[in-house]
Amino acid sequence: MTEEPIIRKEKIETVADNPFVKVFDLRYNEGRHYYDATRRSLDELVAIKSDAEYKRMLPDAVSCVVILNVKGVGKRLLLSYEYRYPAGRFLLGVPAGLMDPADKEKEDPILETAKREIHEETGLVVKEGDRVEIVNPLLFSSPGLTDESNAIVSVHMDVDTLESLSQEGAEQTECFHGFQLLSKEEARAILLSGRDKYQNFYSVYTWIALVYFISDIWED
């Protein structure tokens, strides 16, 4: 098919609707269907946004690459194990979470979400002198199934000790099982094998964090 399908709001049918996930039937032609699993309401679906709306939209969530410069130890990539229900196990991942409505009202919603999620999931507080940067403002991970998107934020923090690390800020369905502090060599080994220390697979956002950490991009 070379002709671009046209998706109109008035032809979209709601298949499932609950507070955490929705499924819409994108009826883009007579007798033609494509299903979209999403966190967005009908009015906010990416598929029906104009070009201008698409270019200025915010992501659904933010994933954070947290690099700690630990006194006497050196630079380490901070990852954690979080139970991911669709995968049925604890997966190695980055601090991440959905953008709250209150975050969207801030001057920089992406950075606001990043700081809040890092504090909730690690106990660390991003301070004024810490280096915080948006690596990518919006990425789709599986656009053949869902319009869900994440921004990627890098955070570089100098810490004297790791005593403040905590996963007690877990909310609702969140379930954590410890941290991993990786050197570049350890990160490279996980990246090359495609598996964590338990020989389990991990998410695309963990892969991004590993690649970013072992590269020299952020050390300029």
C-alpha positions in Angstrom: 0.0 0.0 0.0 1.6 3.3 -1.1 -1.4 5.6 -0.4 -1.3 7.0 3.1 -4.3 5.8 5.3 -6.4 8.7 6.7 -7.5 8.2 10.2 -10.5 10.3 11.4 -11.7 10.7 14.9 -15.3 10.2 14.0 -14.6 6.7 12.6 -12.6 5.5 15.6 -14.3 2.9 17.8 -13.5 2.3 21.4 -12.7 -1.4 22.0 -11.6 -1.2 25.7 -11.4 1.7 28.1 -10.0 1.7 31.7 -7.8 4.2 33.6 -4.5 2.5 32.7 -4.9 1.2 29.1 -7.3 1.8 26.2 -7.7 0.0 22.9 -9.1 1.8 19.9 -10.1 0.5 16.4 -8.6 2.9 14.0 -11.0 2.5 11.1 -8.9 4.1 8.4 -10.9 2.8 5.4 -14.1 0.9 4.8 -13.6 -2.6 6.1 -10.0 -1.7 7.2 -9.0 -1.8 10.9 -5.9 -1.2 12.9 -5.9 -1.6 16.7 -4.1 0.9 18.9 -3.3 0.1 22.6 -2.7 3.4 24.3 -2.7 5.4 27.6 -4.3 8.3 25.8 -7.9 9.5 25.6 -9.6 9.5 22.2 -9.0 13.3 21.9 -5.3 12.9 22.6 -4.5 10.0 20.3 -1.3 10.5 18.3 -3.0 9.1 15.1 -5.3 12.1 14.8 -3.0 14.9 15.7 -2.2 17.5 13.1 1.5 17.9 12.0 1.8 21.0 14.3 0.3 19.1 17.3 2.5 16.1 16.6 5.6 18.2 16.7 4.9 19.8 20.0 3.3 16.9 21.9 4.6 15.7 25.2 5.6 12.0 25.8 3.5 9.7 28.0 6.5 8.9 30.2 10.1 9.6 31.0 13.0 7.1 31.3 16.1 8.2 33.1 19.8 7.4 32.6 21.2 8.0 36.0 25.0 8.1 36.3 26.5 8.4 39.8 30.0 9.6 40.4 30.5 7.8 43.7 33.3 9.2 45.9 36.2 6.7 46.0 34.5 4.4 43.5 34.0 6.3 40.3 31.2 6.6 37.8 28.4 4.0 37.9 25.2 3.5 35.9 22.3 3.1 38.3 19.7 0.5 37.3 17.1 -1.4 39.3 15.0 -4.5 39.2 11.3 -3.8 38.9 8.6 -6.4 38.5 7.1 -6.1 35.0 3.7 -7.9 35.0 3.4 -8.5 31.2 6.9 -10.2 31.3 6.1 -12.0 34.5 9.4 -11.3 36.3 11.7 -8.7 37.6 13.5 -6.9 34.7 16.6 -4.8 34.8 15.6 -1.2 34.1 16.0 2.5 34.5 14.1 4.9 36.8 11.0 5.7 34.8 7.3 6.7 35.1 4.3 8.4 33.6 4.1 12.2 33.3 1.6 13.4 35.9 -1.0 16.2 35.0 0.8 18.4 37.5 4.1 17.9 35.7 2.6 19.2 32.5 1.9 22.5 34.1 5.6 23.1 35.0 8.1 25.1 32.9 9.8 21.9 31.8 7.5 18.9 32.1 10.0 16.3 31.0 12.7 17.3 33.5 10.0 17.7 36.3 8.9 14.1 35.7 12.4 12.8 35.6 13.3 14.4 39.0 10.1 13.2 40.6 10.5 9.6 39.4 14.2 9.4 40.4 13.3 10.4 43.9 10.3 8.0 44.1 12.2 5.0 42.8 15.8 5.6 44.1 15.4 7.9 47.1 17.9 10.3 45.4 17.2 14.0 45.2 18.3 15.8 42.0 20.1 18.9 43.2 20.7 22.3 41.5 24.3 21.5 40.7 23.6 18.1 39.1 23.8 17.8 35.3 20.3 17.1 33.9 19.8 16.9 30.2 17.1 15.7 27.7 18.7 13.1 25.5 15.6 12.6 23.4 12.3 14.4 23.9 10.1 11.6 22.6 10.6 8.0 21.4 8.1 5.3 20.3 9.1 1.8 21.4 6.5 -0.3 19.6 4.5 2.0 17.2 3.1 -1.0 15.4 1.1 -1.8 18.6 0.9 1.4 20.7 1.4 5.1 20.5 3.0 5.1 24.0 6.1 7.2 24.1 9.0 8.0 26.4 11.5 10.9 26.7 15.0 10.0 27.6 16.7 12.1 30.3 20.3 11.8 31.6 21.1 12.8 35.1 24.7 13.0 36.4 25.1 13.2 40.2 28.1 13.4 42.5 27.5 11.4 45.7 29.6 10.7 48.7 27.8 7.5 49.8 25.0 5.3 48.6 23.2 5.3 52.0 20.3 7.3 50.6 19.4 4.7 47.9 15.9 3.4 48.7 13.0 1.8 46.9 10.5 2.6 49.6 8.8 5.2 47.4 7.1 2.5 45.3 3.5 3.3 44.5 0.4 1.3 43.5 1.5 -1.7 41.4 5.2 -0.9 41.6 7.4 -3.7 43.0 11.2 -3.4 43.2 13.9 -5.9 44.1 17.2 -4.1 44.5 19.7 -1.9 42.6 22.5 -2.6 40.2 25.5 -0.2 40.0 27.4 -1.0 36.9 30.9 0.0 35.8 31.5 0.5 32.1 32.9 -3.0 31.8 29.9 -4.5 33.5 27.5 -2.5 31.3 29.4 -3.5 28.2 29.1 -7.2 29.1 25.4 -6.9 29.7 25.0 -5.0 26.4 26.9 -7.6 24.4 25.1 -10.6 25.8 21.7 -9.1 25.6 20.9 -10.5 29.1 21.3 -9.4 32.7 23.3 -11.2 35.4 20.4 -13.7 35.8 20.4 -14.3 32.0 17.1 -12.5 31.6 16.3 -10.1 28.7 15.6 -6.4 29.4 13.7 -3.5 27.8 14.8 -1.2 25.0 15.2 1.7 27.4 17.7 -0.4 29.5 19.6 -1.0 26.2 19.6 2.8 25.5 20.9 3.5 29.0 23.7 0.9 28.6 24.7 2.3 25.2 24.7 5.9 26.4 26.8 5.0 29.5 29.6 3.2 27.7 29.7 5.8 24.9 31.7 9.0 25.3 28.9 11.3 24.2 28.1 12.5 27.8 31.7 13.0 28.8 32.3 15.9 26.4 
